[in-house]
Amino acid sequence: MSGHEFSYSSNRLRELAQAVLDHARKLGANACETDVSEGIGQSVTVRRGEVETIEYNRDKGIGVTVYLGTRRGHASTSDFSAAAVRATVEAALSIARFTAEDPCAGLPDADLLAQAPMDLDLFYPWDLPVEEAIELARRCEQAAFAVSPLVTNTEGASVSAQQSHFISANSLGFMDGYATSRHYLSCAPIVGKGSNMQRDDWYSGHRDPADLASAEAIGDYAARRALSRLKAKRLKTRQVPVLLEAPLAAGLIGSFVHAISGGSLYRKSSFLVDSLGTQVFPSFVRIDERPHLKKGLASSPFDDDGVATQDRSVVADGTVQGYFLSTYTARKLGLPTTGNAGGSHNLIVASGDLDFRGLLKEMGTGLLVTELLGHGINYVTGDYSRGAAGYWVEGGEIAYPVQEITIAGNLKDMFRDIAAIGNDTVVRGSKEVGSILIERMTVAGN
């Protein structure tokens, strides 16, 4: 990446954070917290061998939160000048003066804050000149075209190299931060002609560019996925077993996370309110949170509040062991924080003995879903209805592709009716999970 060096040193970010804390204290704030960050990156997209977009990003920002008693104010700026830093603190204080008191507002307890730096191996800057990025994207797309003459077009192949660093600090003496990187390579081929056209995509994303799948492998696999969807049919409405391919299974786990996250729980806008200690899944389901995995896409030694993260069991024997709580949402619920301000950290869903083919055989006859459309989830009731595409399976073998269908059910039933979790695990964001077989859902078609 051309110009891949940060403009500001970590020490400079610390100085800016300290300046925020000092000015807030001088102006009479009871407490203050701040985040100072900088991010840079480059993204290239090639379509039909021609460069379609080249984007460079270089961003920076300071977020300031101050407390006057239990009144909270927040302001931010992208200007790192001393005058702008002072003005941002003053703006936050001005906002705090006019907000209502909230007894749950405030910094975490000091003894919960991360105490020592921790290197989780999250920073691998990619010195990728734009010419090399373009060539990498071209190779990826060319590999897709090389699979078959039926690959007639693409939505492009893209390469993205991103890195950032930050410092978080608060008036209890906490100050820490680190650098991270995230790199991606993707391809989205289009196959067929006229009314018989299909698309699919695949990508690889990692902290370390050396861990990315090869450009050729991504393009080839994405094209084969798209080709397998040609001549897709519709289904008649029925109730059948449904197998969610691993990337989509990660989304199902994401729905569970949303339902037991503090914001949903204290607002009582979740179908899993008061589910702590309740069996939600079959007894073989286990979900662990591992915040300290080396190179993990969701690894962090502390959360957005500065609270130290810890390994923990979220689900054991199918039973909810803990929620996802920040300092604020924990206080709203009268519970201790779980160190999840900002989200979950590396959720590992224990896999079973079956691989993907084994799951197909276990299902026998049913629907394999490889794409979901829309956002038809009601988290208050758990009702679930989304557009889908995939493959009809008979006798444990894929029979033909299907499209223009809807799968529907209720998340409570879907969680309870999980029949198996495959060992074909993928990592998508903060979730690591294999394909999930659900005993029965409604498939709506003709």
VOZA-453853 format. One line per field, with one value per residue: x, y, z of N, C-alpha, C in turn. Coordinates in pm, whole numbers. Atoms other than C-alpha are relative to their C-alpha. Example, Ala and Ser with C-alpha at 12.3 -4.5 7.8 and 13.67 -1.06 7.14 Angstrom:
n_east = (89,-82)
n_north = (-119,-119)
n_up = (0,-6)
ca_east = (1230,1367)
ca_north = (-450,-106)
ca_up = (780,714)
c_east = (90,-77)
c_north = (120,109)
c_up = (0,73)
//
This chain:
n_east = (85,-80,22,67,-42,89,-46,-18,-56,80,-27,76,139,6,-5,131,94,-29,46,144,28,-44,90,128,-16,-15,130,90,68,-23,-70,-15,-64,-26,-63,-71,-29,-39,8,-38,23,8,86,-4,93,-19,114,-30,-139,-27,10,127,-16,-114,38,-91,63,-87,95,-43,108,-3,131,-10,119,-21,109,24,83,51,39,-102,-6,-99,-31,-114,-63,-107,-106,-89,-64,26,123,113,12,64,138,79,28,98,129,52,47,121,107,28,75,141,57,62,-83,16,-81,-84,-109,-128,-110,2,-76,-143,-66,36,-73,-119,-112,-132,8,4,-23,79,-48,111,-43,-84,15,-21,-62,49,12,129,-17,8,139,76,-36,59,143,14,-22,118,110,-37,21,144,33,-64,71,97,50,127,-29,12,-20,-20,21,-133,-87,-48,-105,4,-103,38,-67,35,-45,80,-24,115,-45,102,-51,-37,-140,-16,-41,-59,44,-84,24,60,12,100,-20,101,-8,132,39,144,26,135,-1,121,45,142,76,-69,-125,-19,-124,-38,-125,-78,-109,-90,-36,-89,-91,-129,23,-56,101,108,2,-57,94,52,93,123,71,45,107,117,60,65,123,98,39,86,133,73,123,65,145,72,57,132,-5,-5,-84,-110,-126,-77,-142,-61,-143,-74,5,133,13,-57,106,96,-61,9,135,1,-77,84,111,-44,-85,57,96,127,55,55,117,98,34,-57,75,-78,-7,-6,-35,-119,27,106,-46,49,-45,-20,-106,-134,-48,-90,-56,-98,-58,-145,-44,-146,-58,-98,45,145,65,73,-79,-28,-29,100,113,5,0,-129,12,-78,77,-37,61,117,100,125,101,-52,110,118,56,-63,-84,-30,45,-103,32,-95,14,130,113,-7,61,144,56,-42,-93,-136,-36,-69,-110,43,27,-54,33,-53,-140,-37,92,-34,109,-57,47,25,-86,34,-44,113,69,67,122,97,52,82,126,76,75,25,-51,-129,8,-131,16,118,30,90,-28,130,-10,62,-69,90,75,-82,47,-110,44,-97,-17,-112,-36,-90,8,86,-80,76,-84,-131,-79,59,76,5,4,131,-4,129,74,-10,-1,66,13,-21,-137,3,13,-118,-109,32,7,-128,-24,-143,-89,-109,-139,-46,6,-55,0,65,1,-33,56,-60,106,25,137,97,118,121,89,119,44,92,-59,111,-34,119)
n_north = (-119,-121,-90,82,-39,-91,-139,-32,108,40,-97,-121,28,-5,-142,-59,54,-65,-139,4,25,-116,-113,33,-16,-144,-65,45,128,102,112,-18,107,-45,90,-72,105,-32,115,-22,119,-5,102,1,91,22,66,38,-29,-144,-59,-71,-99,-2,-87,-14,-63,-40,-59,-13,-55,-1,1,-45,14,-57,20,-96,86,111,-52,38,-73,55,-78,57,-86,58,-100,30,-120,-21,-77,88,94,-73,-32,124,25,-100,35,115,-51,-77,98,66,-91,-4,135,47,85,143,63,108,-58,-16,89,131,7,-4,131,81,-49,75,-50,13,19,138,8,108,28,-45,-105,42,-96,58,-97,48,-106,9,84,141,24,16,129,103,4,55,144,58,-1,88,138,26,15,119,122,41,-107,-48,-117,-105,-135,-2,-126,-47,60,-112,17,-109,6,-101,6,-111,9,-86,-5,-28,-46,-63,-75,92,36,98,-47,110,8,85,-9,118,0,89,4,82,29,55,7,23,30,12,109,18,-110,-27,28,106,-56,14,-55,41,-67,58,-90,39,-117,33,-103,16,31,132,101,-5,100,-54,-67,100,88,-74,-18,131,50,-87,34,132,-19,-64,96,104,-56,-12,79,13,18,-40,111,-15,-24,125,-3,94,-37,-105,-6,-131,7,-60,-148,-42,44,-109,-98,53,-23,-144,-30,37,-103,-119,21,0,-117,-86,-98,68,55,-98,-61,109,12,127,121,76,-70,89,135,50,126,70,79,-59,89,139,12,13,-130,-75,-122,-63,-128,6,-133,-16,83,-67,-33,9,-117,-72,5,-128,16,-75,-43,-144,-72,22,116,114,112,130,120,41,83,-71,107,133,98,-64,-97,-132,-22,-142,-94,-88,-123,-109,-57,-67,93,85,-75,-6,131,38,111,-43,-7,117,-45,5,-129,5,125,128,28,136,102,130,95,135,77,142,95,9,-101,-53,111,74,-73,23,137,-3,-66,89,-81,-132,-119,-61,-144,-62,-146,-56,-135,-74,-5,26,59,-79,45,-2,126,108,42,-1,25,-62,55,94,78,109,126,105,118,125,114,-44,-55,-119,38,-112,-130,-63,-145,-68,65,-63,92,-68,71,-86,26,91,135,30,32,125,109,29,145,27,-109,64,-37,-82,-132,-120,-118,-117,-102,47,134,117,101,83,0,38,71,-25,114,-31,-136,-14,-52,-52,-22,-11)
n_up = (0,11,-113,-100,-135,-72,-11,-141,-79,-115,-106,29,-35,-147,-39,29,-98,-128,10,-20,-142,-78,21,-63,-144,-26,15,-106,25,-101,64,144,77,136,97,106,96,136,88,139,79,146,59,146,64,144,62,138,27,-5,-133,-16,-108,-90,-111,-113,-115,-111,-92,-140,-79,-147,-64,-139,-84,-133,-96,-108,-84,81,131,97,126,93,120,73,100,81,-4,-113,-54,-143,-15,30,-112,-110,39,-3,-141,-43,60,-75,-129,23,21,-128,-88,38,6,-123,-83,23,-106,54,79,-70,34,-69,-125,32,-10,118,117,40,-80,65,146,45,143,57,136,85,93,112,110,133,91,129,101,70,120,-43,-39,125,58,-84,31,137,-6,-65,98,112,-44,11,141,56,-40,102,88,-54,-84,102,-54,-145,-71,-33,-101,-83,-99,-98,-106,-99,-129,-88,-139,-86,-144,-86,-131,-83,-114,-109,20,108,132,74,138,83,144,60,146,59,144,66,143,31,140,15,141,55,98,79,84,3,-122,-74,-52,-144,-55,-135,-37,-108,-41,-108,-80,-112,-50,66,142,32,-30,98,106,122,90,93,-71,-27,126,46,-85,18,128,-10,-77,87,104,-58,-23,127,16,-130,0,-120,-75,-59,-145,-78,-121,21,-66,68,-33,27,27,-111,-9,-43,-139,-81,-16,-97,-131,-21,-49,-142,-71,-6,-92,-140,-24,-103,51,27,-124,-95,64,13,142,42,-35,-99,-128,-118,45,-70,-66,72,115,125,107,-45,-101,59,49,-87,60,-88,44,-17,46,7,105,84,136,10,59,-105,-124,-65,-142,-77,82,27,-128,-66,-89,45,53,-57,55,-77,65,25,-1,-34,-4,58,-96,1,-118,-18,102,55,-70,-23,-134,-13,6,-120,-110,25,-34,-134,15,29,142,54,85,140,62,135,67,-46,33,41,-49,56,-14,5,116,-20,71,142,94,78,66,-105,-36,106,-17,-122,35,89,95,-58,69,-34,27,19,9,-65,47,-86,-144,-62,-134,-106,-120,-114,0,52,132,97,137,91,133,-1,118,-38,74,-52,-30,-7,-30,-47,111,62,119,95,-67,-17,-21,-18,-107,-132,-114,-111,-126,-116,-47,-115,52,81,-93,-68,97,64,-4,10,40,74,-28,114,-61,61,-87,59,-104,-135,-22,64,-9,117,49,-103,49,-79,27,79,22,113,124,81,140,85)
ca_east = (0,152,198,115,277,65,85,75,283,128,296,127,-213,-138,-50,-379,-573,-400,-479,-847,-845,-653,-888,-1199,-1066,-972,-1329,-1485,-1592,-1635,-1507,-1396,-1312,-1169,-1067,-807,-765,-618,-688,-545,-615,-643,-908,-894,-1168,-1113,-1401,-1356,-984,-1018,-963,-1303,-1216,-910,-987,-755,-874,-694,-911,-857,-1078,-1114,-1424,-1482,-1734,-1762,-1973,-2116,-2243,-2469,-2524,-2337,-2220,-2036,-1864,-1610,-1371,-1137,-918,-615,-515,-495,-776,-1003,-931,-1026,-1339,-1451,-1419,-1614,-1886,-1921,-1952,-2212,-2418,-2384,-2526,-2852,-2899,-3109,-2947,-2894,-2783,-2635,-2405,-2037,-1702,-1649,-1526,-1151,-1066,-1229,-1005,-729,-411,-128,-62,-126,13,-244,-54,-316,-101,34,70,53,297,100,173,-141,3,40,-311,-453,-262,-384,-745,-698,-560,-858,-1108,-918,-932,-1311,-1337,-1106,-1345,-1602,-1721,-2049,-1877,-1989,-1934,-1843,-1935,-1560,-1270,-1151,-844,-855,-568,-663,-481,-550,-432,-591,-554,-837,-807,-1016,-982,-938,-584,-653,-465,-393,-427,-278,-258,-464,-491,-763,-711,-959,-965,-1300,-1462,-1827,-1874,-2189,-2276,-2527,-2722,-3061,-3317,-3086,-2822,-2682,-2418,-2227,-1921,-1647,-1384,-1092,-1023,-740,-517,-207,-204,7,-299,-527,-635,-472,-635,-672,-842,-1096,-1184,-1210,-1429,-1659,-1713,-1792,-2043,-2215,-2216,-2380,-2679,-2773,-3119,-3248,-3608,-3873,-4021,-4375,-4447,-4360,-4199,-3858,-3517,-3295,-2915,-2758,-2416,-2144,-2127,-2503,-2483,-2262,-2555,-2785,-2541,-2536,-2913,-2863,-2596,-2831,-3110,-2897,-2714,-2768,-2943,-3209,-3249,-3290,-3531,-3718,-3709,-3584,-3754,-3477,-3538,-3453,-3297,-2989,-2974,-3238,-3183,-3221,-3033,-3003,-2766,-2480,-2450,-2156,-2047,-1732,-1593,-1216,-1106,-731,-681,-367,-455,-827,-1054,-1242,-958,-908,-749,-1022,-1362,-1471,-1509,-1152,-1280,-1045,-1181,-1179,-1237,-1583,-1859,-2164,-2362,-2290,-2508,-2744,-2800,-2730,-2440,-2396,-2519,-2323,-2307,-2127,-2076,-2394,-2623,-2499,-2597,-2938,-2989,-2830,-2561,-2180,-2035,-1913,-1656,-1862,-1891,-1849,-1958,-1859,-1506,-1428,-1730,-1634,-1927,-1824,-1845,-1975,-1830,-1997,-1836,-2046,-2122,-2206,-2458,-2622,-2657,-2789,-3053,-3152,-3417,-3445,-3309,-2947,-2944,-2641,-2786,-3025,-3196,-3366,-3382,-3710,-3632,-3853,-3634,-3926,-4116,-3838,-4034,-3801,-3877,-3613,-3574,-3339,-3161,-2967,-3015,-3276,-3126,-3259,-3113,-2829,-2714,-2766,-3038,-3078,-3048,-3349,-3430,-3711,-3813,-3863,-3765,-3969,-3991,-3929,-3578,-3675,-3783,-3486,-3239,-3417,-3442,-3073,-2997,-2626,-2336,-2073,-1696,-1671,-1599,-1545,-1466,-1701,-1632,-1647,-1804,-1641,-1899,-1974,-2290,-2603,-2878,-3226,-3482,-3776,-3868,-4136,-4010,-4247,-4236,-4505)
ca_north = (0,327,566,296,472,642,1021,1020,815,622,866,1157,990,949,1318,1413,1182,1331,1682,1590,1453,1752,2006,1822,1813,2183,2271,2077,1746,1471,1213,1189,924,964,770,903,710,712,480,447,215,140,-46,-145,-297,-446,-541,-724,-665,-288,-79,35,208,302,442,574,655,840,918,1041,1136,1220,1121,1284,1181,1383,1339,1607,1395,1148,1370,1271,1468,1353,1538,1451,1612,1518,1822,1742,2103,2214,2466,2201,1956,2217,2317,1952,1905,2225,2111,1781,1966,2199,1900,1735,2042,2004,1627,1446,1272,899,701,431,671,688,517,149,51,110,-247,-379,-180,-351,-322,-425,-409,-730,-811,-1014,-1007,-797,-568,-669,-362,-453,-255,-315,-71,10,-158,-485,-451,-410,-714,-921,-827,-905,-1249,-1317,-1217,-1399,-1718,-1684,-1634,-1930,-2177,-2176,-1980,-1949,-1697,-1398,-1105,-1007,-748,-713,-847,-630,-599,-396,-323,-140,-53,166,247,412,513,491,673,783,989,680,646,399,463,193,115,-75,-104,-343,-443,-604,-714,-860,-1020,-1093,-1183,-1182,-1362,-1353,-1659,-1739,-1513,-1349,-1477,-1761,-1557,-1613,-1461,-1563,-1441,-1545,-1364,-1412,-1172,-1177,-961,-1093,-1076,-1392,-1578,-1474,-1743,-1708,-1480,-1775,-1994,-1723,-1647,-2016,-2105,-1802,-1895,-2259,-2148,-1922,-2192,-2441,-2206,-2208,-2340,-2278,-2377,-2268,-2494,-2554,-2443,-2713,-2781,-2945,-2961,-2663,-2661,-2315,-2302,-2196,-1824,-1798,-1997,-1715,-1482,-1710,-1694,-1316,-1312,-1492,-1237,-951,-1106,-1141,-808,-549,-289,-536,-679,-363,-219,-553,-561,-920,-1260,-1382,-1142,-1312,-1609,-1637,-1996,-2102,-2379,-2218,-2471,-2853,-2980,-3040,-2670,-2483,-2125,-1979,-1626,-1608,-1241,-1314,-1531,-1435,-1271,-1298,-1068,-979,-1007,-731,-705,-461,-343,7,102,-7,-310,-609,-890,-1252,-1598,-1720,-1962,-1800,-2120,-2456,-2766,-2549,-2314,-1939,-1873,-1501,-1197,-939,-631,-298,-97,103,-183,-395,-122,-92,-464,-470,-711,-697,-592,-874,-659,-635,-263,-248,-606,-969,-1112,-1429,-1648,-2012,-2245,-2602,-2820,-3174,-3479,-3431,-3255,-3076,-3392,-3567,-3295,-3337,-3711,-3645,-3411,-3661,-3456,-3083,-2739,-2624,-2242,-2056,-1705,-1500,-1179,-906,-847,-1006,-1068,-941,-956,-880,-1195,-1397,-1427,-1498,-1470,-1411,-1454,-1739,-1930,-2254,-2619,-2889,-3201,-3554,-3871,-3674,-3539,-3200,-3245,-2899,-2525,-2329,-1959,-1711,-1883,-1773,-1958,-1882,-1981,-1845,-1806,-1977,-2283,-2260,-2255,-2541,-2746,-2741,-3102,-3077,-2832,-2922,-2917,-2713,-2404,-2058,-1728,-1442,-1134,-1229,-1573,-1909,-2174,-2463,-2522,-2561,-2813,-2714,-2995,-2810,-2474,-2351,-2304,-2083,-2086,-2143)
ca_up = (0,-108,187,442,737,1003,1021,1402,1641,1928,2166,1987,2026,2396,2425,2261,2493,2795,2671,2658,3013,3148,2990,3110,3465,3448,3342,3631,3477,3734,3488,3128,2867,2521,2211,1969,1646,1299,1006,658,371,3,-196,-562,-776,-1121,-1350,-1681,-1655,-1628,-1318,-1197,-868,-669,-326,-61,289,565,864,1216,1504,1871,2065,2404,2670,2990,3302,3529,3812,3632,3329,3015,2713,2402,2118,1851,1605,1323,1393,1611,1676,2039,1990,1837,2120,2379,2184,2161,2537,2593,2352,2537,2868,2723,2610,2953,3126,2934,2949,3205,3498,3450,3756,3530,3345,3432,3403,3492,3836,3842,3941,3620,3386,3189,3391,3158,2782,2590,2245,2051,1720,1539,1324,985,762,393,182,-138,-424,-620,-931,-740,-593,-944,-1068,-772,-844,-1215,-1134,-910,-1179,-1455,-1249,-1240,-1617,-1677,-1511,-1793,-2099,-1908,-1677,-1883,-1648,-1294,-1039,-994,-796,-507,-288,32,273,594,912,1213,1562,1862,2223,2476,2807,3102,3416,3637,3504,3224,2898,2643,2275,1987,1609,1398,1033,819,460,211,-133,-302,-634,-754,-1090,-1305,-1515,-1791,-2023,-2048,-1800,-1697,-1513,-1166,-943,-635,-449,-213,-10,224,511,766,983,805,422,422,556,268,25,-316,-572,-809,-547,-459,-821,-912,-614,-659,-1025,-944,-683,-939,-1210,-975,-943,-1314,-1406,-1056,-982,-736,-472,-360,-3,249,586,563,734,648,638,669,505,749,648,702,1025,1155,1094,1295,1587,1538,1591,1922,2025,1940,2145,2461,2431,2700,2487,2375,2725,2931,2673,2683,2304,2288,2283,2519,2810,3144,2963,3190,3311,3059,2803,2461,2243,2247,2512,2266,2178,2331,2256,2410,2391,2340,2329,2336,2027,1838,1503,1586,1385,1705,1957,2210,2556,2666,2549,2445,2813,2893,3087,3067,2850,2967,2825,2923,2842,2682,2623,2788,2753,2549,2845,2849,3087,3028,2837,2634,2855,2860,3177,3109,3006,3296,3541,3376,3438,3784,3665,3633,3296,3074,2893,2574,2516,2140,2072,2108,2087,1888,1953,1900,1835,1914,1603,1581,1408,1068,774,510,313,636,719,379,442,793,646,379,202,258,171,170,200,62,32,244,135,333,708,816,1183,1466,1777,2008,1908,1744,1418,1127,753,485,113,28,-245,-240,-335,-297,-143,-193,-48,106,-233,-397,-662,-818,-736,-609,-594,-520,-199,161,476,786,1149,1495,1634,1959,1763,1526,1815,1992,1671,1579,1489,1413,1374,1115,1144,818,1024,880,1053,967,1175,1541,1484,1411,1326,1091,890,1106,1039,1164,1194,1041,889,652,296,96,-283,-547)
c_east = (88,-34,-67,40,-104,60,33,56,-95,19,-79,-147,-18,1,-134,-105,19,-48,-151,-34,35,-98,-137,7,6,-136,-105,-77,33,81,4,60,13,62,62,48,42,-8,38,-25,-10,-88,1,-103,27,-123,27,140,38,-17,-130,9,134,-35,109,-77,106,-87,61,-115,28,-144,16,-135,32,-124,0,-98,-44,-57,117,-7,110,17,122,53,100,119,86,72,-40,-131,-122,-23,-72,-148,-90,-36,-108,-138,-63,-55,-130,-120,-38,-86,-150,-63,-57,97,-33,88,89,117,127,103,-15,67,148,65,-34,80,122,122,134,-18,5,16,-74,33,-103,43,98,-20,38,54,-29,-13,-127,12,-12,-142,-87,28,-60,-149,-23,17,-120,-115,30,-21,-147,-40,55,-76,-91,-37,-132,19,9,33,37,-46,133,74,65,109,-5,106,-28,79,-38,69,-75,55,-132,52,-119,63,25,143,23,45,71,-55,96,-35,-61,2,-109,13,-98,32,-130,-24,-148,-31,-150,6,-133,-35,-150,-68,64,138,3,131,30,132,71,109,85,40,82,75,129,-24,56,-101,-115,10,56,-108,-65,-103,-134,-82,-59,-120,-127,-70,-73,-128,-109,-51,-98,-143,-81,-118,-68,-152,-61,-59,-145,14,-9,79,105,118,74,144,54,149,75,-2,-135,-28,59,-103,-105,54,-3,-137,-13,74,-85,-108,42,101,-74,-104,-136,-66,-60,-118,-115,-50,58,-90,76,23,-4,33,125,-36,-108,60,-70,30,-4,123,140,58,84,57,92,48,148,62,150,67,98,-56,-152,-62,-79,72,22,29,-99,-110,0,-8,136,-2,77,-92,52,-65,-121,-88,-128,-117,71,-118,-131,-59,79,74,28,-53,121,-29,117,-17,-140,-115,0,-65,-152,-68,35,93,142,25,71,116,-36,-49,66,-24,68,142,19,-89,27,-116,57,-60,-23,95,-21,64,-121,-78,-75,-129,-108,-65,-89,-136,-86,-69,-35,65,135,-8,142,-8,-128,-16,-95,34,-127,10,-62,60,-87,-72,86,-43,107,-56,94,-1,125,22,95,-23,-98,83,-93,96,141,90,-71,-66,-3,-6,-142,18,-142,-89,18,8,-54,-9,6,136,3,-7,124,119,-23,11,131,31,147,74,123,138,62,3,61,-2,-63,-14,41,-49,79,-97,-5,-144,-94,-123,-116,-105,-118,-24,-101,75,-116,49,-124,-128)
c_north = (124,94,-70,35,92,140,38,-122,-37,98,128,-20,3,145,67,-49,66,144,8,-16,121,115,-26,20,148,70,-56,-127,-98,-117,25,-126,46,-112,86,-104,56,-127,36,-128,29,-113,15,-100,-5,-73,-21,44,146,52,80,107,-19,100,1,64,31,80,13,62,-5,1,31,-21,53,-23,116,-68,-120,51,-17,86,-57,93,-61,101,-81,94,-24,123,21,75,-87,-100,67,27,-125,-37,96,-29,-117,45,79,-93,-65,87,-4,-138,-39,-85,-147,-73,-113,52,9,-100,-135,11,-16,-137,-92,38,-87,63,0,-19,-148,-1,-121,-23,40,94,-53,98,-64,108,-47,117,-19,-86,-148,-36,-23,-136,-115,-15,-59,-152,-71,-10,-93,-146,-37,-21,-131,-128,-50,117,56,113,119,140,-14,133,56,-89,116,-43,120,-24,116,-17,123,-17,102,-2,31,40,52,58,-87,-49,-102,70,-115,3,-85,22,-130,13,-98,9,-98,-18,-70,-2,-36,-25,-4,-104,-4,124,17,-25,-108,49,-18,68,-67,71,-80,99,-66,126,-39,124,3,-33,-135,-111,-1,-118,62,63,-101,-91,69,16,-130,-47,83,-34,-133,8,61,-97,-104,49,16,-96,-25,-6,63,-125,28,15,-132,25,-110,37,104,-2,137,-18,84,153,52,-43,105,108,-45,19,150,42,-34,106,126,-15,0,111,99,97,-61,-44,107,77,-99,-13,-129,-116,-86,79,-103,-144,-55,-126,-84,-79,52,-91,-145,-11,-12,133,70,119,65,131,-1,130,9,-90,82,14,-3,128,80,-10,139,-24,74,45,152,85,-8,-118,-118,-112,-132,-112,-36,-90,81,-96,-130,-94,62,111,131,22,148,82,72,142,98,49,57,-100,-95,71,9,-130,-46,-119,53,4,-128,40,-3,133,-1,-131,-122,-20,-148,-106,-132,-95,-141,-80,-146,-85,1,111,42,-113,-86,67,-19,-138,-8,63,-90,77,133,110,42,147,58,151,40,144,68,-14,-25,-70,97,-49,6,-135,-120,-47,27,-33,73,-68,-86,-60,-109,-122,-96,-127,-121,-115,37,57,123,-41,112,131,54,148,52,-73,81,-110,76,-91,98,-36,-91,-145,-40,-36,-137,-120,-21,-148,-34,127,-64,44,77,147,109,110,114,104,-58,-142,-106,-115,-81,12,-55,-62,22,-103,35,150,0,61,41,28,21,-20)
c_up = (0,116,116,142,63,5,143,73,113,115,-22,33,151,51,-22,101,135,0,20,148,86,-13,64,151,37,-3,97,-27,112,-55,-150,-60,-144,-83,-109,-99,-135,-83,-141,-78,-148,-48,-152,-50,-150,-52,-148,-41,7,142,9,109,69,110,107,115,106,96,139,78,149,48,147,69,139,86,101,95,-84,-133,-97,-125,-89,-119,-67,-101,-80,-9,125,55,145,22,-23,112,116,-32,7,144,50,-57,74,135,-15,-20,133,90,-29,-13,136,80,-26,100,-51,-81,84,-45,69,136,-34,0,-117,-124,-29,65,-72,-150,-36,-153,-57,-147,-105,-112,-102,-115,-133,-92,-142,-97,-83,-125,35,44,-123,-62,79,-29,-139,1,60,-100,-117,36,-8,-146,-57,32,-112,-90,50,101,-95,51,147,56,49,97,75,96,93,107,96,128,82,134,82,141,69,138,79,125,123,-14,-109,-128,-72,-143,-80,-147,-49,-153,-40,-151,-62,-147,-37,-150,-8,-148,-33,-112,-75,-80,13,132,85,43,152,40,133,31,107,37,106,73,121,47,-81,-147,-41,24,-100,-96,-128,-87,-93,68,25,-127,-51,81,-18,-131,6,82,-89,-106,54,22,-129,-4,134,-14,125,64,37,151,76,129,-12,89,-85,50,-40,-19,104,3,46,144,94,23,101,142,32,50,148,83,17,107,146,28,88,-49,-26,130,90,-60,-13,-144,-58,43,101,129,113,-37,68,78,-66,-117,-125,-118,50,87,-59,-46,105,-76,102,-61,35,-50,-31,-104,-83,-142,-16,-55,103,134,56,148,89,-93,-17,125,70,96,-58,-49,57,-80,86,-84,-14,2,34,18,-49,84,0,131,25,-115,-61,49,1,142,20,2,119,119,-18,42,141,1,-21,-150,-42,-91,-147,-54,-138,-72,57,-51,-31,66,-72,28,-18,-115,38,-83,-151,-81,-84,-69,102,44,-106,16,124,-28,-88,-109,66,-82,55,-39,-7,-14,69,-44,97,147,79,134,100,132,125,12,-40,-138,-106,-138,-95,-136,-3,-138,45,-86,68,11,10,24,42,-107,-57,-132,-104,80,8,29,23,100,128,105,121,121,114,59,122,-47,-78,88,64,-94,-77,19,-3,-39,-62,45,-116,41,-88,106,-78,109,134,26,-76,18,-128,-45,108,-65,98,-41,-91,-7,-113,-117,-89,-141,-81,82)
//
